[in-house]
């Protein structure tokens, strides 16, 4: 038996949404990559991910075709477009796998602030090698050599020397904590 399912059908049954560090984008317009066939205004989601002004400046605005896998976008623009899609299609669980890797710190912080507001009634799992946002999370899961510790950022700084060293070694770690 062969099943012919459309992506829209599969998407509608998922209680979660995953954003990978290498976003999957359609060879379509900015707007269609956000809305994926749903009705709505993509501009608000693009604003939340700091992409609205850049989208408005493109030759055809929201109707700009981005090319296969978003080839006409920078890495940061592609990540933000994928994140806008995630915000548009609400799920109770957001799994974000290094969604800010191609972004500068200022843009990352602005988007994270918007994400926190947007995800107040949802669970968000942020996977990242950049620890400076971790003080703003309610819990951090630290995994090392088969051991797992779930605690607040402050508790991990006290209890896990490797976490503390890594946090302090990263640019701005000590300054951002204050």
C-alpha positions in Angstrom: 0.0 0.0 0.0 1.3 3.4 -0.9 0.4 6.5 1.1 0.2 9.9 -0.6 0.2 12.3 2.3 0.7 16.0 2.0 3.0 17.8 4.4 0.1 19.9 5.6 -1.7 16.7 6.8 1.4 15.5 8.7 2.0 18.9 10.2 -1.5 19.1 11.6 -1.1 16.1 13.9 2.3 17.0 15.5 2.2 18.4 19.0 5.7 19.7 18.6 7.8 21.7 16.1 11.5 21.4 15.6 13.9 24.1 14.3 17.3 22.7 13.2 20.4 24.8 12.8 20.1 24.1 9.0 16.5 25.2 8.2 14.4 23.5 5.6 12.8 26.1 3.3 10.6 25.8 0.2 11.4 27.2 -3.2 8.6 29.7 -2.8 7.9 33.2 -1.5 8.8 34.5 2.0 5.1 34.7 2.8 4.4 31.1 1.8 7.4 29.8 3.7 5.9 31.3 6.9 2.3 30.6 6.4 2.6 27.2 4.6 -0.8 27.4 3.1 -2.6 28.9 6.1 -4.3 32.3 6.1 -2.8 35.1 8.1 -0.3 37.9 8.1 3.3 36.8 7.9 4.6 40.3 8.7 4.0 39.9 12.5 6.0 36.7 12.6 8.7 38.3 10.6 8.8 41.2 13.0 9.1 38.9 16.0 12.3 37.3 14.4 13.7 40.7 13.3 13.3 40.0 9.6 10.4 42.3 8.7 12.4 45.3 7.6 14.8 43.1 5.5 11.8 41.4 3.9 10.1 44.7 3.1 13.4 45.9 1.5 13.6 42.9 -0.9 12.5 43.5 -4.5 9.1 41.9 -4.1 8.6 42.2 -0.4 6.8 39.2 1.1 6.3 37.9 -2.5 10.1 37.5 -3.0 11.0 34.0 -4.1 13.8 32.7 -2.0 15.0 29.9 -4.2 15.6 26.2 -3.4 16.4 25.8 0.3 16.5 29.6 0.7 19.6 30.0 -1.5 18.9 33.7 -2.0 19.0 34.3 1.8 21.9 34.6 4.2 22.3 31.9 6.8 20.8 34.2 9.5 17.9 35.2 7.3 17.1 31.5 6.6 17.2 30.7 10.3 14.9 33.6 11.1 12.5 32.7 8.3 12.3 29.2 9.7 11.7 30.5 13.2 8.9 32.8 11.9 7.2 29.7 10.4 7.5 28.0 13.8 5.9 31.0 15.6 3.1 31.0 13.0 2.2 27.4 13.6 1.8 27.1 17.3 2.6 23.8 19.0 2.7 23.0 22.7 6.4 22.1 22.5 9.1 24.0 20.6 12.4 22.2 20.1 15.0 24.7 18.9 18.3 23.2 17.9 20.8 26.1 17.8 18.4 28.4 16.0 20.6 31.4 16.5 24.0 30.0 15.3 24.1 32.4 12.3 22.9 35.5 14.1 24.8 38.3 15.9 24.3 38.6 19.6 22.1 41.7 19.5 19.6 40.1 17.1 19.7 36.8 19.0 18.8 38.6 22.2 15.9 40.5 20.6 14.5 37.3 19.1 14.9 35.4 22.3 13.0 38.1 24.2 10.2 37.9 21.6 10.3 34.1 21.8 9.9 34.2 25.6 6.7 36.3 25.2 5.4 34.1 22.4 6.1 30.8 24.2 4.7 31.7 27.7 2.0 29.0 27.4 4.3 26.4 25.7 7.4 24.4 26.6 10.5 25.4 24.8 13.6 23.2 24.6 16.6 25.3 23.5 19.7 23.3 22.4 22.7 25.6 22.1 26.4 25.9 22.5 26.1 29.5 23.4 25.5 29.7 27.2 24.9 33.4 27.7 21.2 33.0 27.3 21.0 30.3 29.9 20.6 32.6 32.9 17.2 33.6 31.4 15.9 30.0 31.2 13.9 28.4 34.0 15.9 25.1 33.9 19.0 23.9 32.1 19.8 20.3 31.3 23.5 19.6 31.5 24.7 16.4 30.0 28.3 15.2 30.3 29.8 11.7 30.1 26.5 9.9 30.5 25.4 12.0 33.5 22.5 14.5 33.4 21.8 17.4 35.8 18.6 19.4 35.6 18.8 22.7 37.5 18.7 26.4 37.2 21.6 28.3 35.7 22.6 29.5 39.2 22.5 26.0 40.7 24.6 24.6 37.8 27.2 27.3 38.3 27.6 26.2 41.9 27.3 22.4 41.4 28.9 21.7 38.1 32.5 23.0 37.7 32.6 22.2 33.9 29.5 24.2 33.3 30.8 27.1 35.3 34.1 27.0 33.4 32.4 26.9 30.0 30.0 29.7 30.9 32.8 31.9 32.1 35.1 31.1 29.2 32.5 32.2 26.6 32.6 35.8 25.6 30.6 37.9 28.0 29.9 35.1 30.4 30.9 36.8 33.6 29.7 40.3 32.5 26.3 39.0 31.4 25.7 37.3 34.7 25.8 40.6 36.7 
